[in-house]
Amino acid sequence: MGGTVESAPFRRFTELCIRAFLAVRPYCEAICTLVSLMMETNLPCFIDDALRKLRHRFQPTLSDKEAASWAREMIRKNTLNKRTMIYDSIQWHQNQIEY
């Protein structure tokens, strides 16, 4: 994306992510039901407590306002995460995908 976390494009990205998160939250149980059908496939992403972790990510007990704040904090924390920065750098060097 380029720029900084204070840039207008990043602020827009954050806003759209939060709006998308709030839009899918009402479908938490339907999404978790679909994922539960995959739990016995032995795919590495569907192990142990994956379903519990997925459900937790929807933050079903929070109000929309609280969930929006939670999502904003997740975006902030992950934007500044060293692993995220390393991954973005690898994407740039291997695939010329800007970060």
Contacts in CASP RR format, 6 or more apart in sequence:
PFRMAT RR
TARGET T0000
AUTHOR 0000-0000-0000
METHOD contacts of the structure
MODEL  1
MGGTVESAPFRRFTELCIRAFLAVRPYCEAICTLVSLMMETNLPCFIDDA
LRKLRHRFQPTLSDKEAASWAREMIRKNTLNKRTMIYDSIQWHQNQIEY
1 9 0 8 1.000
1 10 0 8 1.000
1 13 0 8 1.000
1 98 0 8 1.000
1 99 0 8 1.000
2 9 0 8 1.000
2 98 0 8 1.000
2 99 0 8 1.000
3 9 0 8 1.000
3 10 0 8 1.000
4 10 0 8 1.000
5 76 0 8 1.000
5 79 0 8 1.000
5 80 0 8 1.000
14 72 0 8 1.000
14 75 0 8 1.000
17 71 0 8 1.000
17 75 0 8 1.000
18 68 0 8 1.000
18 71 0 8 1.000
18 72 0 8 1.000
18 75 0 8 1.000
21 67 0 8 1.000
21 68 0 8 1.000
21 71 0 8 1.000
22 64 0 8 1.000
22 67 0 8 1.000
22 68 0 8 1.000
22 71 0 8 1.000
24 31 0 8 1.000
24 58 0 8 1.000
25 58 0 8 1.000
25 59 0 8 1.000
25 60 0 8 1.000
25 64 0 8 1.000
25 67 0 8 1.000
28 55 0 8 1.000
28 58 0 8 1.000
28 60 0 8 1.000
31 54 0 8 1.000
31 58 0 8 1.000
32 51 0 8 1.000
32 54 0 8 1.000
32 55 0 8 1.000
35 46 0 8 1.000
35 50 0 8 1.000
35 51 0 8 1.000
35 54 0 8 1.000
36 51 0 8 1.000
38 46 0 8 1.000
39 46 0 8 1.000
39 50 0 8 1.000
39 51 0 8 1.000
40 46 0 8 1.000
59 66 0 8 1.000
59 67 0 8 1.000
59 70 0 8 1.000
62 70 0 8 1.000
78 84 0 8 1.000
85 99 0 8 1.000
88 99 0 8 1.000
89 99 0 8 1.000
91 97 0 8 1.000
91 99 0 8 1.000
92 98 0 8 1.000
92 99 0 8 1.000
END
